[in-house]
Amino acid sequence: MSNLRDFTGKNRVFKGALNMNDTGGIATNQTTIPLFNSTATTVNFAGAATALSMGTTTGSTTINNQFKVGSHYAVDARTTASLSTTSQTSVDTTSTSSSKSIKYLVEATYSSDYQISEILIVTDGTNANLVEYGIVHTSTSPLVSFDADVSGGNARLLATAATATTTLKIVKTTVV
């Protein structure tokens, strides 16, 4: 255990693998540490910082939920949507009260064929307009086509697969 002075000048004791290093930072020799408890729902961090670095120059940093930048931009990664039919299927929804503009990057996979598409949707809360661009596929024709509508206060991304058992990986960006 080591002592660390908090902002009031009082000594605090760290337990486990956290230590104060020579530069005044917190250090550990562990590959994983439980820095915040599981009940913390908001963590205010680096209040006056003008730059924030996470991770190393190699590898990846994982963010498990929606990632917001400022008050107007959010990235929301989705894992997969499985299309088990060739009928039109809703594969994502966005509340029209929280966002009017949505951008998708969608990868479709069927067997050894792939498709990637960029899709923009704009809604006035009643209607949804969609444009799909940047469509590239390894098959002779697209694996999936897309449309959009508004239902129950949500803008929906609708997908129609050319063949059942098509899998989609979806990354959504919204203007909030």
C-alpha positions as CSV (number, residue, x, y, z in Angstrom):
1,M,0.0,0.0,0.0
2,S,1.1,3.5,-0.6
3,N,-0.1,6.9,0.5
4,L,-1.3,9.5,-2.0
5,R,-2.3,13.1,-1.1
6,D,-5.7,14.1,-2.3
7,F,-6.6,17.7,-3.4
8,T,-7.2,18.7,0.3
9,G,-3.7,17.6,1.3
10,K,-4.9,14.6,3.3
11,N,-3.1,11.2,2.8
12,R,-5.2,8.5,1.2
13,V,-4.2,4.8,1.1
14,F,-4.3,2.8,-2.1
15,K,-4.8,-1.0,-1.7
16,G,-3.8,-3.6,-4.1
17,A,-1.7,-2.9,-7.2
18,L,-2.1,0.9,-7.5
19,N,0.9,3.0,-6.6
20,M,2.0,6.6,-6.9
21,N,4.8,6.9,-9.5
22,D,7.8,9.3,-9.5
23,T,6.0,11.8,-11.8
24,G,2.9,12.1,-9.5
25,G,0.8,9.7,-11.5
26,I,-1.0,6.6,-10.5
27,A,0.8,3.4,-11.7
28,T,0.1,-0.3,-11.6
29,N,1.9,-3.5,-12.6
30,Q,-1.3,-5.2,-13.4
31,T,-2.8,-5.7,-16.9
32,T,-6.4,-5.1,-15.6
33,I,-7.5,-2.9,-12.7
34,P,-11.0,-2.1,-11.4
35,L,-10.4,1.7,-11.4
36,F,-14.1,2.6,-10.7
37,N,-16.7,0.5,-9.0
38,S,-19.5,-1.0,-10.9
39,T,-22.1,1.3,-9.4
40,A,-20.6,4.5,-10.7
41,T,-23.0,5.8,-13.4
42,T,-21.1,9.1,-14.1
43,V,-17.4,9.6,-13.9
44,N,-16.2,13.2,-14.2
45,F,-12.6,13.0,-15.5
46,A,-9.9,15.4,-16.6
47,G,-12.0,18.5,-16.0
48,A,-9.7,21.2,-17.4
49,A,-7.7,19.0,-19.7
50,T,-7.3,20.3,-23.3
51,A,-6.0,16.9,-24.5
52,L,-6.8,13.4,-23.4
53,S,-4.7,10.3,-24.4
54,M,-6.0,6.8,-24.1
55,G,-4.1,3.6,-24.8
56,T,-0.8,3.2,-26.7
57,T,0.1,3.8,-30.3
58,T,-0.7,0.2,-31.1
59,G,-3.7,-2.0,-30.2
60,S,-7.2,-0.8,-29.6
61,T,-9.3,1.0,-27.0
62,T,-12.7,-0.5,-26.4
63,I,-15.8,1.7,-25.6
64,N,-18.7,-0.5,-24.7
65,N,-21.6,1.9,-25.2
66,Q,-22.5,5.0,-27.1
67,F,-19.6,7.4,-27.5
68,K,-20.5,11.1,-27.5
69,V,-18.3,13.9,-28.6
70,G,-19.5,17.2,-27.2
71,S,-23.3,17.7,-27.3
72,H,-23.9,17.2,-31.0
73,Y,-22.2,14.0,-32.2
74,A,-22.6,10.3,-31.1
75,V,-21.2,7.0,-32.3
76,D,-23.1,3.9,-31.4
77,A,-21.6,0.6,-32.4
78,R,-23.8,-2.4,-32.9
79,T,-22.6,-5.9,-33.0
80,T,-24.8,-7.8,-35.6
81,A,-28.3,-8.1,-37.0
82,S,-29.2,-11.4,-38.5
83,L,-31.7,-11.5,-41.4
84,S,-33.4,-14.8,-41.6
85,T,-35.8,-13.8,-44.3
86,T,-35.9,-11.9,-47.6
87,S,-38.8,-9.7,-46.3
88,Q,-38.1,-6.2,-45.2
89,T,-36.9,-6.1,-41.6
90,S,-36.2,-3.3,-39.2
91,V,-32.5,-3.6,-38.1
92,D,-32.1,-0.4,-36.1
93,T,-34.2,2.4,-34.6
94,T,-33.4,6.0,-33.5
95,S,-35.7,8.2,-31.5
96,T,-36.8,11.1,-33.7
97,S,-37.0,13.3,-30.5
98,S,-33.2,12.8,-29.9
99,S,-31.8,12.9,-33.4
100,K,-33.0,14.0,-36.9
101,S,-29.8,13.0,-38.8
102,I,-28.3,9.5,-38.8
103,K,-25.4,8.0,-40.7
104,Y,-24.8,4.2,-41.0
105,L,-21.8,2.1,-42.1
106,V,-23.2,-1.4,-42.7
107,E,-21.3,-4.5,-43.7
108,A,-23.4,-7.4,-45.0
109,T,-22.1,-11.0,-45.1
110,Y,-23.6,-14.0,-46.8
111,S,-21.5,-17.1,-47.2
112,S,-18.2,-15.8,-48.7
113,D,-19.7,-12.7,-50.2
114,Y,-19.5,-9.2,-48.6
115,Q,-21.1,-5.8,-49.1
116,I,-20.4,-2.4,-47.5
117,S,-22.7,0.6,-47.7
118,E,-22.9,4.1,-46.3
119,I,-26.4,5.2,-45.6
120,L,-27.8,8.7,-44.5
121,I,-31.2,9.2,-43.1
122,V,-32.9,12.5,-42.2
123,T,-36.3,12.7,-40.6
124,D,-38.7,15.5,-39.7
125,G,-40.3,13.2,-37.1
126,T,-43.1,12.1,-39.5
127,N,-41.2,11.1,-42.7
128,A,-37.7,9.6,-43.2
129,N,-35.6,10.2,-46.3
130,L,-32.7,7.8,-47.1
131,V,-29.7,7.9,-49.5
132,E,-27.4,4.9,-49.8
133,Y,-24.0,5.5,-51.4
134,G,-20.5,4.0,-51.4
135,I,-22.0,0.6,-52.2
136,V,-19.3,-2.0,-52.8
137,H,-19.9,-5.8,-52.9
138,T,-18.0,-8.9,-53.9
139,S,-21.1,-10.7,-55.3
140,T,-22.6,-10.1,-58.7
141,S,-25.5,-8.1,-57.2
142,P,-26.0,-6.4,-53.8
143,L,-26.6,-8.7,-50.8
144,V,-29.1,-6.3,-49.2
145,S,-31.1,-3.2,-50.0
146,F,-32.1,-0.5,-47.5
147,D,-35.1,1.8,-46.8
148,A,-36.2,4.0,-43.9
149,D,-39.5,5.0,-42.3
150,V,-40.8,6.5,-39.1
151,S,-42.9,4.3,-36.7
152,G,-43.8,4.9,-33.1
153,G,-41.6,8.0,-32.8
154,N,-38.6,6.2,-34.2
155,A,-36.7,6.4,-37.5
156,R,-36.1,2.9,-38.6
157,L,-33.4,1.5,-40.9
158,L,-35.1,-1.3,-42.9
159,A,-33.1,-4.0,-44.7
160,T,-34.2,-6.5,-47.3
161,A,-31.8,-9.3,-47.9
162,A,-31.4,-11.0,-51.3
163,T,-30.9,-14.3,-49.5
164,A,-32.0,-15.4,-46.1
165,T,-29.3,-15.8,-43.4
166,T,-27.5,-12.6,-44.3
167,T,-25.6,-11.0,-41.3
168,L,-25.2,-7.2,-40.8
169,K,-22.6,-5.4,-38.8
170,I,-23.9,-1.8,-38.2
171,V,-22.1,1.3,-36.9
172,K,-24.4,4.3,-36.3
173,T,-23.4,7.9,-36.0
174,T,-26.0,10.5,-35.0
175,V,-26.2,14.2,-34.7
176,V,-27.8,14.8,-31.3
